[in-house]
Amino acid sequence: MDKEQYYPEGASGKTEHSLATLERARASGQILEAKAILCDSSHNLVVDLGGIRGVIPRGEAALGIREGTVKDIAILSRVNKAVCFKVTDLLRRDQVMRSTCCDGGGTVLSDPVVLLSRRAAQQQAQEELLARVRPGDVLDARITHLESFGAFADIGCGIVGLISIENISVSRISHPADRFVRDQAVKVVVRDVDREKNRFVLSHKELLGTWEENAARFSVGQTVGGIVRSVEEYGIFVELAPNLAGLAECRENVRPGQLATVYIKNIIPEKMKVKLNLIDAFDGEVSRELRYTVSAPHLDRFVYSPPSSSRLIETIFT
């Protein structure tokens, strides 16, 4: 892992490390990554370094564990997943790991063990990200968990920010699970950085394209697939793309989340409307594949609405 670049956990790809590599990382303070294979009864994480066993003591397993602001589920949930860490010590065979590095009594080690600290890696990443990242920056991220109000995304070494549900996409969704799954690799744009509370506020919809960019993928007269997102008294909203939905006529026995087949009757840029005929709605597997239209590392402003529209829908990053 590059010293000045912080990847979401699981993104670096290098999980096997030789003793020489680990010793160099200990001396230089380099952040590495490997897979946690189990959590013991004292909530110490055991990490497979590629034939070498690493141990992350409970108090070093996550920022906030020592202070009691983070629950142990943050440790348990890392089992069978990649974790970042700094190397703190290389222990000899039969050396005793005392209570200073583990919660509870000492444990006699029958094999060479490398002591690791995820907390130290996260502390460094948090401090540098808080200092460096600014609103409008586009970052690689990984979804860590979903709540009804939004999705949490790892932007580096397990440091997470929140994408509120209204900032996930322009198209209506009832829950972040409609758009994301856990551990999904995504891109995010920073909306705000709260340096007093060490918080990152993220967005996603600005990376999925403008109304015009999305509408250009479709033509009047086409019959296409979509997803039913909302059923209202006046019609049914069908998502054609994550940042584009159209309105179809009402029909009985149609539910949000169903797949839909629709005929495109009209596309009206000045009103940002797509008129549809609903041909069929049925249950099926919904794709969560995302198409990003932004390749720049930073956005100052995002304008969703087309020039011909009287409504201005924009995001200004300050």
C-alpha positions, 0 to 999 in steps of 0.5 A: 500500500502506498504511503500517501494513498489509502485504499479501501480495505480489500482493494490493494490486492497484495495479501501475502508478505515475507518476513523481510517485507514485514520487517521493512514495513515495521521499520518504515511504518508502511501500511500493509493489508492481509486477510483476517481468518479468525477472531479469538475469544478475547476478540484478538484478530488473527491474520494470515500473512501468507504462511505467517501468522499475524495477530491484531490485539483487540485494542489495536483492531479498530479506532474507537475500541479502546475509548469504547466509542466503537463496539466489538462488532467492528472487529468480529465483522472483519473475519474473512475480510481484508484488514489494513495494518502496521507492523509493530513487532515480530515475536520469536518462537515461544515468546509470551504475548503479555496482557499489554498486547492482548486483553486477558492473560498471556498466550504462549505462542508455538509459532512465529507471530507478527504483532500488527495494529489496524488502529495505527493504520487507521489513525494515520489514514484518518489524519491525512485524509482529514488534512488532504481531502476537500469537497468535490474530490472523487474517491474510490470506496467500498460499501461497508454496511447499509442502513435505512437512511444511507450507506457507509463507505470505506474511503481508505483503511476502514475510515468510513463516510456516509452517503445519505439515501437522497445522495445515492442516485437521482432515481428514487430508491426506498432503501440503499440496498436497492442500489448497493450491496455490502463490499461493493466497490464504488466511486464517491464524491466528497460533499463535506469534511467535518474536521472537528468530528472526524467525519466525511460526508459523501455523495454518489449521484453526481457521478452517474451522469446528467439528465441529458447524458442518461436520456441520450442512451434512449430513443422514442419508440424503443422498448427497454427494461427498467425497474419499478421504483415507486407506485403513486396514485398518478402513475408508476415511476420506472427507473431506466438508469440510476439517474433517470426515471420515467412515468408510466400509467397506473396498473394494478398488481405492480410493486416497487422492486419489480423488473419492468418492460416499457415502451418509450412514448416521449422524451421531453428535455425541457421538462426533464420527463420521459413518458412510458407505456408499461408493457409488463412488470414481473419479479426478477433479479435486479442488477446493481451494475453502475456506469460512472460518467465522471473520470476527473479526480475533482468536481467544483460543480455538477449540473443535472438539469439540461440547458433547455430546462427551466429548473436548475438542479445542481450541486456546488461543492464548497 
